């Protein structure tokens, strides 16, 4: 469907809901489409559940469905997320509903863990996709034929869209509005809702740790503990290998096998996570660089640019505090 065709008449947007759904996954994108109508769009919003029954959200509020999956047809289908989806197989009725609705839709989207529903329905096969940063590895394991982009706020692959966690559904909806009506109208919507058209950096800036969980291999855990205990010490490959009494080549193989990275990149991630924590605690960027083992502010700035796409100062402005100067 062309942009001109989508903009010419009413555009039906259906939200597939289920028990345990995240309410913001529904309300955030829905508000974007509703706000777009104030600026000339014509979105007709509907809520659909597998059998047409009301559902309970994750906070206990009830959501009433307009119809069931067999009777409904939409131009755009949006599948919301829920906390239980990454930890258990998708309910067969929900999976079937997504597949049936997607077959009648011009484009399909998911918010947050709704990607697990699309994946279970076979709608992400051979496609690029994303989900909440906490669950990208799980989605990749569950959908091996899908290329999961862990840092993206949202991903478009043809007529299939997936987004990162909760508020990224707003970013996704703005992208859909822009596809339908162009950047000028989408910009008006973003301004009205007091949100960015495009946020700087990916979703890694929201993650708790880039280094991930503690390594399983005892030797690698020793490396982690050594760097965390004295981040400014010499943690070059030769020094690390000597400390854990293996050869540099063997240490590199161990890192590749378990963590799919190199010892030096892992050392940087530990220092980087420590620098983030120091910035969160109120230290300035230069102090954070020195105390986390970076040789200078500039080296820390380059690391932030590589991993988050923004500077340490911009990161601290976003995440340091909600307080405002009076």
C-alpha positions as CSV (number, residue, x, y, z in Angstrom):
1,X,0.0,0.0,0.0
2,X,1.5,3.4,-1.0
3,X,1.7,6.4,1.3
4,X,-0.8,8.2,-0.9
5,X,-3.3,5.3,-0.6
6,X,-2.9,5.1,3.2
7,X,-3.4,8.8,3.6
8,X,-6.4,9.0,1.3
9,X,-9.0,7.4,3.5
10,X,-9.7,5.8,6.9
11,X,-6.9,3.6,8.2
12,X,-7.9,0.9,10.6
13,X,-5.5,0.1,13.4
14,X,-6.1,-2.9,15.5
15,X,-4.4,-3.7,18.8
16,X,-4.2,-7.4,19.8
17,X,-4.6,-7.7,23.6
18,X,-4.5,-10.6,26.0
19,X,-4.4,-11.3,29.8
20,X,-1.3,-9.8,31.3
21,X,-0.7,-7.2,28.6
22,X,1.2,-4.1,29.4
23,X,-1.3,-1.2,29.4
24,X,1.3,1.4,28.1
25,X,2.0,-0.8,25.1
26,X,-1.6,-0.1,24.1
27,X,-2.2,3.4,25.3
28,X,1.1,4.9,24.2
29,X,0.9,4.1,20.5
30,X,-2.9,4.6,20.5
31,X,-2.4,8.2,21.7
32,X,0.0,8.8,18.9
33,X,-2.6,7.7,16.3
34,X,-5.3,9.6,18.1
35,X,-3.2,12.8,18.2
36,X,-2.4,12.4,14.5
37,X,-6.2,12.6,13.8
38,X,-6.1,16.2,15.2
39,X,-3.7,17.1,12.4
40,X,-5.6,15.6,9.5
41,X,-5.0,11.8,9.7
42,X,-8.0,9.4,9.8
43,X,-7.0,6.5,12.0
44,X,-9.8,4.2,13.2
45,X,-8.6,2.4,16.3
46,X,-9.9,-1.0,17.5
47,X,-9.1,-3.5,20.2
48,X,-9.2,-7.2,19.5
49,X,-8.7,-10.3,21.7
50,X,-8.4,-13.9,20.5
51,X,-12.0,-14.7,21.4
52,X,-13.5,-11.2,21.8
53,X,-13.5,-11.4,25.6
54,X,-12.2,-8.6,27.9
55,X,-8.7,-9.0,29.2
56,X,-6.8,-8.0,32.4
57,X,-3.7,-5.8,32.1
58,X,-0.5,-6.3,34.1
59,X,-1.7,-3.7,36.6
60,X,-5.2,-5.3,37.0
61,X,-7.2,-2.8,34.9
62,X,-9.6,-4.4,32.5
63,X,-9.5,-3.8,28.8
64,X,-12.6,-4.4,26.7
65,X,-12.2,-5.9,23.2
66,X,-14.3,-4.6,20.3
67,X,-14.2,-7.9,18.5
68,X,-12.5,-11.3,18.1
69,X,-9.7,-12.3,15.9
70,X,-11.9,-14.2,13.4
71,X,-14.2,-11.3,12.7
72,X,-11.7,-8.4,12.7
73,X,-9.7,-7.0,9.8
74,X,-7.2,-4.1,10.0
75,X,-4.9,-2.2,7.8
76,X,-2.3,-2.2,10.6
77,X,-2.1,-4.8,13.3
78,X,-0.2,-3.9,16.5
79,X,0.5,-6.7,19.0
80,X,1.2,-5.5,22.5
81,X,3.6,-7.1,25.0
82,X,3.3,-8.7,28.3
83,X,5.8,-9.8,31.1
84,X,5.0,-13.5,30.8
85,X,5.8,-13.8,27.1
86,X,9.6,-14.3,27.3
87,X,9.4,-16.9,30.0
88,X,6.8,-19.3,28.6
89,X,5.5,-20.6,25.2
90,X,2.9,-18.3,23.6
91,X,-0.6,-19.3,24.2
92,X,-1.8,-21.2,21.0
93,X,-5.0,-19.2,20.8
94,X,-3.0,-15.9,20.9
95,X,-0.5,-17.3,18.3
96,X,-3.3,-18.3,16.0
97,X,-5.0,-14.9,16.4
98,X,-1.9,-13.0,15.5
99,X,-1.4,-15.2,12.4
100,X,-5.0,-14.8,11.2
101,X,-5.0,-11.0,11.8
102,X,-1.6,-10.5,10.2
103,X,-2.8,-12.4,7.1
104,X,-5.5,-9.8,6.6
105,X,-3.4,-6.7,7.5
106,X,-1.3,-4.5,5.2
107,X,1.4,-4.2,7.9
108,X,2.1,-5.8,11.2
109,X,3.9,-4.3,14.3
110,X,4.7,-5.3,17.8
111,X,5.5,-3.4,21.0
112,X,8.1,-4.6,23.4
113,X,7.7,-8.4,24.1
114,X,4.8,-8.5,21.6
115,X,7.7,-9.6,19.3
116,X,7.5,-13.1,20.9
117,X,3.9,-13.4,19.7
118,X,5.0,-12.5,16.2
119,X,7.8,-14.9,16.4
120,X,5.6,-17.8,17.6
121,X,3.2,-17.1,14.8
122,X,6.1,-17.5,12.2
123,X,5.9,-13.8,11.3
124,X,9.5,-13.0,12.0
125,X,11.1,-15.8,9.9
126,X,14.0,-14.4,7.9
127,X,13.4,-10.9,9.2
128,X,15.2,-8.4,11.4
129,X,13.5,-7.6,14.7
130,X,14.0,-6.2,18.2
131,X,12.3,-6.3,21.6
132,X,13.1,-5.0,25.1
133,X,16.8,-5.1,25.9
134,X,16.3,-7.5,28.7
135,X,14.9,-10.1,26.4
136,X,16.7,-9.8,23.1
137,X,18.9,-12.8,23.8
138,X,15.8,-14.9,24.6
139,X,14.1,-13.8,21.4
140,X,17.2,-14.7,19.4
141,X,17.3,-18.2,20.9
142,X,13.5,-18.7,20.4
143,X,13.6,-17.4,16.8
144,X,16.9,-18.6,15.3
145,X,15.8,-17.6,11.8
146,X,15.4,-14.0,13.0
147,X,18.2,-11.4,13.1
148,X,17.6,-9.7,16.5
149,X,19.0,-6.1,16.7
150,X,19.6,-5.7,20.4
151,X,20.2,-1.9,20.5
152,X,17.5,-0.7,18.2
153,X,14.5,1.3,19.5
154,X,12.5,-0.1,16.6
155,X,13.1,-2.1,13.5
156,X,11.4,-2.0,10.2
157,X,11.7,-5.0,7.8
158,X,9.4,-4.6,4.9
159,X,5.9,-4.3,6.2
160,X,6.8,-5.8,9.6
161,X,7.8,-3.5,12.5
162,X,9.0,-4.4,16.0
163,X,10.0,-2.1,18.9
164,X,11.9,-2.1,22.1
165,X,10.4,-1.8,25.6
166,X,7.2,0.1,26.5
167,X,7.7,3.7,25.6
168,X,9.6,2.7,22.4
169,X,6.1,1.9,21.1
170,X,5.6,5.6,20.9
171,X,8.7,5.9,18.7
172,X,7.3,3.1,16.6
173,X,3.9,4.7,16.2
174,X,5.5,8.0,15.2
175,X,7.4,6.1,12.5
176,X,4.2,4.5,11.2
177,X,2.5,8.0,11.1
178,X,5.4,9.3,9.2
179,X,5.2,6.5,6.7
180,X,1.5,7.2,6.2
181,X,1.5,11.0,6.2
182,X,5.1,12.3,6.0
183,X,7.5,13.9,8.5
184,X,5.7,17.2,8.8
185,X,2.5,15.7,10.3
186,X,4.5,13.3,12.4
187,X,6.6,16.2,13.7
188,X,3.4,18.0,14.8
189,X,2.3,14.9,16.7
190,X,5.6,14.6,18.4
191,X,5.6,18.2,19.4
192,X,2.0,18.0,20.7
193,X,2.9,14.9,22.8
194,X,6.2,16.5,24.0
195,X,8.3,13.6,22.7
196,X,11.2,13.4,20.3
197,X,10.7,12.4,16.7
198,X,13.9,10.4,17.0
199,X,15.7,9.8,20.3
200,X,19.5,9.9,20.3
201,X,21.2,6.6,20.9
202,X,19.7,3.1,21.1
203,X,18.1,1.2,23.9
204,X,21.5,0.1,25.4
205,X,21.5,3.5,27.2
206,X,18.7,2.1,29.4
207,X,20.2,-1.3,30.1
208,X,21.6,-2.0,33.6
209,X,24.8,-3.7,32.3
210,X,26.4,-4.1,29.0
211,X,28.8,-6.8,30.2
212,X,25.8,-9.1,31.0
213,X,25.6,-11.8,33.8
214,X,28.7,-13.2,35.5
215,X,30.6,-15.6,33.3
216,X,30.1,-19.3,34.1
217,X,33.8,-20.3,33.6
218,X,35.9,-19.8,36.8
219,X,38.8,-18.4,34.9
220,X,36.6,-15.7,33.3
221,X,35.0,-14.9,36.6
222,X,38.5,-14.3,38.0
223,X,39.2,-11.8,35.2
224,X,35.9,-10.0,35.9
225,X,36.7,-9.8,39.7
226,X,40.3,-8.6,39.0
227,X,39.1,-5.7,36.8
228,X,36.2,-4.8,39.1
229,X,38.6,-4.8,42.1
230,X,41.2,-2.5,40.5
231,X,39.9,-1.0,37.2
232,X,42.9,1.3,36.8
233,X,45.5,-1.6,37.0
234,X,47.2,-3.1,33.9
235,X,44.6,-5.4,32.4
236,X,46.3,-6.0,29.1
237,X,46.0,-9.4,27.5
238,X,49.4,-10.6,28.7
239,X,48.8,-9.3,32.3
240,X,45.4,-11.0,32.5
241,X,46.6,-14.3,31.2
242,X,49.5,-14.3,33.7
243,X,47.1,-13.5,36.5
244,X,44.8,-16.4,35.8
245,X,47.7,-18.7,34.7
246,X,46.7,-19.5,31.2
247,X,48.2,-18.5,27.8
248,X,47.0,-15.4,26.1
249,X,45.8,-17.5,23.2
250,X,43.8,-19.8,25.5
251,X,42.3,-16.9,27.4
252,X,41.2,-15.4,24.1
253,X,39.6,-18.7,23.0
254,X,37.7,-19.0,26.3
255,X,36.3,-15.5,25.9
256,X,35.2,-16.2,22.4
257,X,33.6,-19.5,23.3
258,X,31.5,-18.3,26.2
259,X,31.0,-14.6,25.7
260,X,31.6,-14.1,22.0
261,X,34.0,-11.2,22.6
262,X,37.7,-10.6,23.3
263,X,39.4,-10.0,26.7
264,X,40.1,-6.4,25.9
265,X,36.6,-5.6,24.8
266,X,35.3,-7.3,28.0
267,X,37.6,-5.2,30.1
268,X,36.3,-2.1,28.5
269,X,32.7,-3.2,29.2
270,X,33.4,-3.6,32.9
271,X,35.0,-0.2,33.0
272,X,32.2,1.3,31.0
273,X,29.5,-0.1,33.4
274,X,31.5,1.2,36.4
275,X,31.7,4.6,34.7
276,X,27.9,4.6,34.1
277,X,27.4,3.8,37.8
278,X,29.7,6.6,38.9
279,X,27.8,9.1,36.7
280,X,24.5,7.9,38.1
281,X,25.9,8.5,41.6
282,X,26.7,12.1,40.7
283,X,30.4,12.1,39.9
284,X,31.5,14.3,37.0
285,X,32.7,12.7,33.8
286,X,36.4,13.2,34.4
287,X,36.1,11.6,37.9
288,X,34.1,8.7,36.4
289,X,36.8,8.2,33.8
290,X,39.7,8.1,36.3
291,X,37.9,5.9,38.9
292,X,36.7,3.4,36.3
293,X,40.1,2.9,34.8
294,X,39.9,4.9,31.6
295,X,43.1,6.9,30.9
296,X,41.3,10.1,30.1
297,X,37.9,11.7,29.7
298,X,38.4,11.5,25.9
299,X,38.8,7.7,26.0
300,X,35.6,7.5,28.1
301,X,33.8,9.7,25.6
302,X,34.8,7.5,22.7
303,X,33.5,4.4,24.6
304,X,30.2,6.1,25.3
305,X,30.0,7.0,21.6
306,X,30.6,3.4,20.6
307,X,28.2,1.8,23.0
308,X,25.4,4.4,23.4
309,X,25.8,6.9,20.6
310,X,25.9,9.8,23.1
311,X,28.5,11.5,25.3
312,X,28.9,10.8,29.1
313,X,27.6,14.3,29.8
314,X,24.5,13.8,27.8
315,X,24.0,10.4,29.5
316,X,24.2,12.0,32.9
317,X,21.8,14.7,32.0
318,X,19.2,12.1,31.0
319,X,19.7,9.6,33.9
320,X,21.3,11.5,36.8
321,X,18.2,12.9,38.5
322,X,14.6,13.9,37.9
323,X,15.1,17.1,40.0
324,X,15.2,20.5,38.3
325,X,17.0,23.6,39.4
326,X,14.6,26.2,40.9
